[in-house]
Amino acid sequence: MHKTKASAAVWTVWIVLTILIAGGLVYYYQYTKIPDLQNQINDLQNQVASLQEQVSAQEDETADWETYTNSTYGYSIKYPNGWENKELDNYAWFDAGEIKSGGDEGGYDALIAILVSSDSQSKIISDYAKKSQENIDLDNIEATKYSTIDPLTKEDLIIVIGEKNNKSYVFFFKADAIDILDDMLSTFQFTP
């Protein structure tokens, strides 16, 4: 009988200790781990909000730009406000300053030129020494972006060529316009 009381007391102590330890663990988890997790959740939510603001800012960079539309060749593209543009036959030129006559070469001299040609991509690019190339999306068609050197001026030049309906849409970006290249190309659209 004495053993039974001692055994019951030991079991009671174990049960009380188990309850205390379990309670302590629950308390520790609730008051230390959950706030840590909540802080992590809050940090992630702040990071997501910051990224969304950055994406919105990037999308809005071209919102107030002017739109050039060429109904003959079926495309439109946005360019920065205050820039000048000219067109002649199958070319369109864009520049932050005055667009100058191209002299003996004909056409105009500008930071950006767009050509619509019936020549193939390989024929158009054959006169240029290609430093690198990559495939890009141009209004849901695959285009190629070439980093090259202008054979006349020996300046860096980016050429983007996309083909649709047996026409090559060719974009020439001089080095001084490379910083707006992606923004302009993102606004390019084929029109009916």
N, C-alpha and C positions, 0 to 999 in steps of 0.2 A: 504494500500500500504506500509505503514511503517512496518506493521507486516510481510508482505511478504518479504521485504528486510531483516528484522531481522531474519526471519525464514530461508531464503536462506543463510544468513551469518552463522547461527548456523549449518546448514547442511554442509556448506562448511568447517567449522572448524572441525566438526565431521569426515568428509571424509578425511581431511588432517591429523587429529590425527590418524585415523584408518590406513591410508597409512603409517604414520611414525611408528606406533606401529608394524604393520605387517613387514615393512622394517627392523625395529630394531630386531624383532624376527628372521627373515631370516638371518640377519647379525650375530646375536649371535649364531645361530645354525651352520652356515657355518664356522665361525672362532673359535668356541669353541668346539662344540659337534663333528663335523666331524673329526677334528684332534685327539680328544680323541678316537673316534671309529677307526681311522687309526692306532693309537698307540696300541690299543687292538688287531687289526688284525695283526700288525707286531709282537707283543709279542707271539700271538698264532702260527704264522708261524715259529718263532724261536724255540718255544717249540716242534713243529712237526719235524723240522729239527734235533733238538737234540735227540728226541726219535728215529728217523730213523737212526741216527749215532749209537746210543746204540744198536739197533736191528742188524745193520750190523756188529758191533763189536762182538756181541754174536754169530752171524752166522759164522763169520770168525774164531772163537776160535779153531775150529776143522779142518780148511782148510788145515793146514800143518801136520796134524796127519798121522800116518801110518794106513794102512788098513789091518786087518786080515780077511781072507776069509776061510770058512770051506765048501768045496764043498760037502763033505759027508753028512752033516746035513743041508746044504742049507741056510747059513747066512753069513753076513759080518758085521764087526763092526770096528770103528776107535778107536785108542788108542794113547796116547801122544808119540811124538817123543822121542827116547832115552829109552823108556820102553822096557823091555824084555817080550817076550811071549813064551810059550811052549804049546804043545798039546800032549795029550795022550788019545787014544780011543775017548770017547765022552766028554772029558774035554778040555778046553783051559784056560790058566792062564796068567795073566798080572800083572806086578809089575814095580815100578819105579827103583828098585834095582835088585839085583840078586835073581832069583827065586830058592828057596831052596827045597830040597827033603822033602816030607811030613813025613819022618821017617816010623815008624811002620804002620801009617795010610795009607801009599802009596800015590801016586800022588805027588803034590807039594804044598808048602806053599807060597801064594802070596796074594797081596791086593785084586785082583779081579779074580774070577773064573766063567767060564760059563760051564754049564752042559746041555747036551741034553739027555733027559730020556724018556722012554716009561711009567714011573710012572705018576700017576695023580698029579695034584697040591696039593690036600688034603693029599695024601700020603707023598709027598715030605716035606711039611711044618709041618707035624704032630710031628716031633721031636724037633721043636723049640717053645719056649715060645713067643707068639706074643704080642708085646707091642701096636702096632697099624698097621693098614693096610689101603690102599687106591687104587682105581682103576686108572690105567694110560694107555696111548696109547703106544703100542710097534709096530711100523711099521703097523699101521692100524688094529691091533688086540687088544682086551682088555686084559690087564695084571694086576696083583696085585702086589703092592709093600708093603712088610712087614718090619716093624721095629722090630727087635728081638735081642736075645742074643745068641751068639755061645755057644752051650752046652759044648764044650770042653775047650775053652779058656775063657769063661765068658765075652767076649768083645762084644761091640755093633756090630750089623751086619744088613745090609739091604739085603733082598732077594727079587728079582723080578722074577715072574713066568708068562709066557705067553704060551698058548697052541695053536698049529697049526698042522694039519695033524696027529693027535694022538701022538704028541710028546710034551713034556714040555721043554721049553727053560728057564733055571734057571740061574739067575745071582746072585752071592754072592759078596757083596761089604763090605770089612772090614771098620772100622771107619775111618782109615787114607785115604780112597779112596772116602769117601762120597761126598767130594767137587767136584769131576768130574763125579759123577754118572749120573746126568741128561745130561751132555754133551755127555758122551759115549752112553747112551741109545738113545739119539736123532739121533745117526749115525747108529744104528742097522737097518739092512735090511735083509729081507728074499730074497734069491736068487733062481733062477730056478735050 
